[in-house]
Amino acid sequence: MKSVVYSRTGDPSVLRLVDRDVTEPGPGEVRVRVVVSGVNPTDWKSRLGSGDGAAPPFPEVTPNQDGAGVVDALGDGVVDLAVGDRVWVYLAGHQRPTGTAQEYTNLPAGRVGRLPGGTSFDIGASLGVPAMTAHRALTVSEDGPQRLHPGALAGEVVLVAGGAGAVGHAAIQLARWAGATVLTTVSSAAKAALATAAGAHHVISYRDQDAATAIKKVAPEGVDLVVEVAAAVNAQLNLDVVKPRASVAIYANDGGAEFTLDVRQNMMKNLRYQFVLLYTVGDAALRAAVDDITLALVDDALPVAEDAGLPLHRFPLAKTADAHQAVQDGAVGKVVIDVL
Ligand SMILES: NC(=O)c1ccc[n+]([C@@H]2O[C@H](COP(=O)([O-])OP(=O)(O)OC[C@H]3O[C@@H](n4cnc5c(N)ncnc54)[C@H](OP(=O)(O)O)[C@@H]3O)[C@@H](O)[C@H]2O)c1
């Protein structure tokens, strides 16, 4: 099979297209014939050595956590999937060398979800990291639901920072599907159009106007939950617009890695900060996310492509390095690799 690998960390040129044997899945694993591989910032950050340039965790690593394809073989003990099932996969390369930038990948059956009905492989490859992170962020508030379904967030005001980002897009879609009033902040008119297409009720261009004023105008009672990509930059904004007992779910440090908190002002609002990292979120949260995302797929609530607010940028497997560079350069939308 064709496989993309790296044996040392560094810029995209460390990625090599090689031929490798197809291997049998181990106990509890499935082998998936990958059709589309999804690229996320975490994939290039790992390839780069996770910040400090550390060596790869295995002698040879195939990148990319997300993807979609068809179950091709079952390991011993796998009973709830069948050969031929159309599936999406997540965390394919977490603590193992078997990402999705290759024609076949083996992974634990628990990291595989079925694609209901006619759900496309493009949607499937766009789910993993973004949708599961968004699910966690939307289910960690004190007064909010722990699971998502239509009506779960009814009456709640959710503010999604950066609604044209991949996680932001998934957060808008899931929050909207679950019945929230969805506000989002973006940096440009083009991104505003995408966030509107994703389903946001109110889109605030934070460069053109005072975001706090604009948010308070459409949500005078305040925001219940913030899904935050730029916690340091938006710390004061969040404090200004949230209502008492709100939560700020922080999943990234874009724009700044540290910020200070005014104890009294935060205390006055009983504000809660919940950090979110998919890798350590735990099995119960992962399972809940897969189940709820599957329901949303049945409802056709998670479309992708430009008219759904997430333009797709396609690359062939041999151009995986270019795909990584595109994500690293901040491509707006979703970068996917056609493997089949
Ligand atoms: N913790 C986790 O488990 C987890 C999971 C997934 C992703 N992440 C991290 O989350 C980040 C985003 O991932 P992604 O795939 O969504 O990337 P992406 O598609 O590139 O989106 C990033 C978005 O952040 C927005 N942004 C940056 N500064 C902002 C600000 N001050 N206010 C509002 N929006 C702002 C940008 O929009 P504007 O240009 O409109 O500002 C951009 O659309 C990455 O750092 C990634 O590594 C973490």
Ligand as a Chemical Component Dictionary entry (heavy atoms), coordinates in Angstrom:
data_LIG
# 
_chem_comp.id                   LIG 
_chem_comp.type                 NON-POLYMER 
_chem_comp.pdbx_formal_charge   0 
_chem_comp.three_letter_code    LIG 
# 
loop_
_chem_comp_atom.comp_id 
_chem_comp_atom.atom_id 
_chem_comp_atom.alt_atom_id 
_chem_comp_atom.type_symbol 
_chem_comp_atom.charge 
_chem_comp_atom.model_Cartn_x 
_chem_comp_atom.model_Cartn_y 
_chem_comp_atom.model_Cartn_z 
_chem_comp_atom.pdbx_ordinal 
LIG N1  N1  N 0  -7.790  21.136 22.640 1  
LIG C1  C1  C 0  -8.082  20.332 21.632 2  
LIG O1  O1  O 0  -8.359  19.149 21.832 3  
LIG C2  C2  C 0  -8.066  20.884 20.247 4  
LIG C3  C3  C 0  -8.840  20.277 19.260 5  
LIG C4  C4  C 0  -8.876  20.844 18.004 6  
LIG C5  C5  C 0  -8.111  21.975 17.724 7  
LIG N2  N2  N 1  -7.325  22.496 18.696 8  
LIG C6  C6  C 0  -6.549  23.720 18.431 9  
LIG O2  O2  O 0  -7.508  24.725 18.155 10 
LIG C7  C7  C 0  -6.981  25.652 17.243 11 
LIG C8  C8  C 0  -7.956  25.836 16.098 12 
LIG O3  O3  O 0  -8.102  24.629 15.379 13 
LIG P1  P1  P 0  -8.949  24.601 14.042 14 
LIG O4  O4  O 0  -8.754  23.300 13.398 15 
LIG O5  O5  O -1 -10.321 25.078 14.290 16 
LIG O6  O6  O 0  -8.138  25.718 13.211 17 
LIG P2  P2  P 0  -8.621  26.733 12.087 18 
LIG O7  O7  O 0  -9.590  26.077 11.179 19 
LIG O8  O8  O 0  -7.385  27.318 11.507 20 
LIG O9  O9  O 0  -9.396  27.853 12.888 21 
LIG C9  C9  C 0  -8.775  28.719 13.805 22 
LIG C10 C10 C 0  -9.696  29.905 13.956 23 
LIG O10 O10 O 0  -9.315  30.646 15.116 24 
LIG C11 C11 C 0  -9.846  31.913 14.917 25 
LIG N3  N3  N 0  -9.302  32.920 15.823 26 
LIG C12 C12 C 0  -8.012  33.203 16.071 27 
LIG N4  N4  N 0  -7.945  34.249 16.931 28 
LIG C13 C13 C 0  -9.231  34.595 17.225 29 
LIG C14 C14 C 0  -9.822  35.608 18.052 30 
LIG N5  N5  N 0  -9.086  36.471 18.745 31 
LIG N6  N6  N 0  -11.171 35.668 18.123 32 
LIG C15 C15 C 0  -11.927 34.831 17.423 33 
LIG N7  N7  N 0  -11.417 33.871 16.613 34 
LIG C16 C16 C 0  -10.091 33.773 16.513 35 
LIG C17 C17 C 0  -9.533  32.221 13.459 36 
LIG O11 O11 O 0  -10.562 33.016 12.926 37 
LIG P3  P3  P 0  -10.436 34.597 12.651 38 
LIG O12 O12 O 0  -9.453  34.810 11.546 39 
LIG O13 O13 O 0  -11.819 34.937 12.264 40 
LIG O14 O14 O 0  -9.986  35.205 13.913 41 
LIG C18 C18 C 0  -9.629  30.844 12.787 42 
LIG O15 O15 O 0  -10.818 30.735 12.018 43 
LIG C19 C19 C 0  -5.602  25.126 16.842 44 
LIG O16 O16 O 0  -4.625  25.746 17.654 45 
LIG C20 C20 C 0  -5.688  23.658 17.192 46 
LIG O17 O17 O 0  -4.432  23.075 17.442 47 
LIG C21 C21 C 0  -7.304  21.992 19.950 48 
# 
loop_
_chem_comp_bond.comp_id 
_chem_comp_bond.atom_id_1 
_chem_comp_bond.atom_id_2 
_chem_comp_bond.value_order 
_chem_comp_bond.pdbx_ordinal 
LIG N1  C1  SING 1  
LIG C1  O1  DOUB 2  
LIG C1  C2  SING 3  
LIG C2  C3  SING 4  
LIG C2  C21 DOUB 5  
LIG C3  C4  DOUB 6  
LIG C4  C5  SING 7  
LIG C5  N2  DOUB 8  
LIG N2  C6  SING 9  
LIG N2  C21 SING 10 
LIG C6  O2  SING 11 
LIG C6  C20 SING 12 
LIG O2  C7  SING 13 
LIG C7  C8  SING 14 
LIG C7  C19 SING 15 
LIG C8  O3  SING 16 
LIG O3  P1  SING 17 
LIG P1  O4  DOUB 18 
LIG P1  O5  SING 19 
LIG P1  O6  SING 20 
LIG O6  P2  SING 21 
LIG P2  O7  DOUB 22 
LIG P2  O8  SING 23 
LIG P2  O9  SING 24 
LIG O9  C9  SING 25 
LIG C9  C10 SING 26 
LIG C10 O10 SING 27 
LIG C10 C18 SING 28 
LIG O10 C11 SING 29 
LIG C11 N3  SING 30 
LIG C11 C17 SING 31 
LIG N3  C12 SING 32 
LIG N3  C16 SING 33 
LIG C12 N4  DOUB 34 
LIG N4  C13 SING 35 
LIG C13 C14 SING 36 
LIG C13 C16 DOUB 37 
LIG C14 N5  SING 38 
LIG C14 N6  DOUB 39 
LIG N6  C15 SING 40 
LIG C15 N7  DOUB 41 
LIG N7  C16 SING 42 
LIG C17 O11 SING 43 
LIG C17 C18 SING 44 
LIG O11 P3  SING 45 
LIG P3  O12 DOUB 46 
LIG P3  O13 SING 47 
LIG P3  O14 SING 48 
LIG C18 O15 SING 49 
LIG C19 O16 SING 50 
LIG C19 C20 SING 51 
LIG C20 O17 SING 52 
# 
